[in-house]
Amino acid sequence: MAQRAEPPDGGWGWMVVLSAFFQSALVFGVLRSFGVFFVEFVAAFEEPAARVSWIASIGIAVQQFGSPVGSALSTKFGPRPVVMTGGILAALGLLLASFATSLIHLYLSIGLLSGSGWALTFTPTLACLSRYFSRRRSLATGLALTGVGLSSFAFAPLFQWLLDHYAWRGALLLVSALSLHLVACGTLLRPLSLTEDSAMGGPGAQLTSLLHHGPFLRYTVALTLINTGYFIPYVHLVAHLRDLDWNPLSAASLLSVAAISDLVGRVVSGWLGDAIPGPVARLLMLWTTLTGVSLALFSVAQAPAALVTLAVAYGFTSGALTPVAFSVLPELVGTGRIYCGLGLVQMVESIGGLLGAPLSGYLRDVTGNYVASFIVAGAFLLAGSGVLITLPHFCFSAPTSKPQDLVTDALDTKVPLPKEGLGED
């Protein structure tokens, strides 16, 4: 493709948005709906909740920890073959999981193999999308990530229906076939070359400068804290409702309510991120705080009306924080470093994804309910919100229409001397 001076803010970029839409649905829509399988796995393998929780947590962690690999391969070969390969691995892992006879088999198939496939699909696609948009980046990202909300709305009751009719092994076979559509999504990706790229250096130089960039490191810490509590409702909310004597279909349907609200939140937040002047980090801090509060309130809600209200609030705010979280990163590192930066962020925040659900399951095993689990989950998001306040972009207004112009100010390509310390901005 011919080299462009700046992102086109449209054109083939809308096809990349379409690809990202379906990929986000087939990756995080499946992960978010795995709470429906959670109860079945506990009963089938007669294992405590903490051990079963590792299935989804390993998948999330591998997806995020392996993101730098997907980013590096996309830099060398382009995102299209990398994403197509990831789709095959994701479907193969779910296929093998249907033959599992122990939790170890599920750890390896869903957690390791499917997680590796998800690592090769989501991050390269989102990085490719960020290079196609500048002024409308938040909106494009929000539209792409609405696939998560739509699929969560559809997948939770669908998976429960599949479990009722085909048991968990048959359901996993059908989910595997569904995941194979990631291969088709990969064919829509087309790499974009920007004039900014030549000034960014190779992957090694980019990694070195990122590791010496204080705001980027603090932003990574904030997202890691957010990620620790973010997925808890999608793993344990159904089980929590079952403890409150909800029937399985009604419990799964509440995830659909949250998914509808999530969908609205992503679109609204994406539009606000481009419409409101100033850094989008402020919006991210607002949505993160509200998500943490709604999570903590799940611990005290008992009435159905209160739980539905909280599900709507959690769905909207958690959906709203996602597009702006990805839009902050190009403002910090520039579009030329987006592959390396996004891959590194995803790798580090995998720590939160790995530990969040097992910690919640452990607290359930110790206390006998999920009250402490939701309080701790909310605390993690509030802590992440506190770290976001320290970002320099939070304190002043900066134009976001041309993030490539921010590279010189936001990320010096020269590595600071040791005496300056890692925290220098």
Secondary structure, DSSP 4 states (H G I P E B T S, - for coil): ---BSS--SSTTHHHHHHHHHHHHIIIIIHHHTTHHHHHHHHHHHT--HHHHHHHHHHHHHHHHHTHHHHHHHHHHH-HHHHHHHHHHHHHHHHHHHTT-SSHHHHIIIIIIIIHHHHHTTHHHHHHHHHHH-STTHHHHHHHHHHHHHHHHHHHHHHHHHHHHHHHHHHHHHHHHHHHTTHHHHHTT-----BGGGGGS--HHHHHHHHHT-HHHHHHHHHHHHHHHHHTHHHHHHHHHHHHTT--HHHHHHHHHHHHHHHHHHHHHHHHHHHHS-S-THHHHHHHHHHHHHHHHHTTT--SHHHHHHHHHHHHHHHHHHHHHHHHHHHHHH-GGGHHHHHHHHHHHHHHHHHHHHHHHHHHHHHHSSSHHHHHHHHHHHHHHHHHHTTSHHHHS----S-GGGGHHHH--SSPPPGGG-TT--
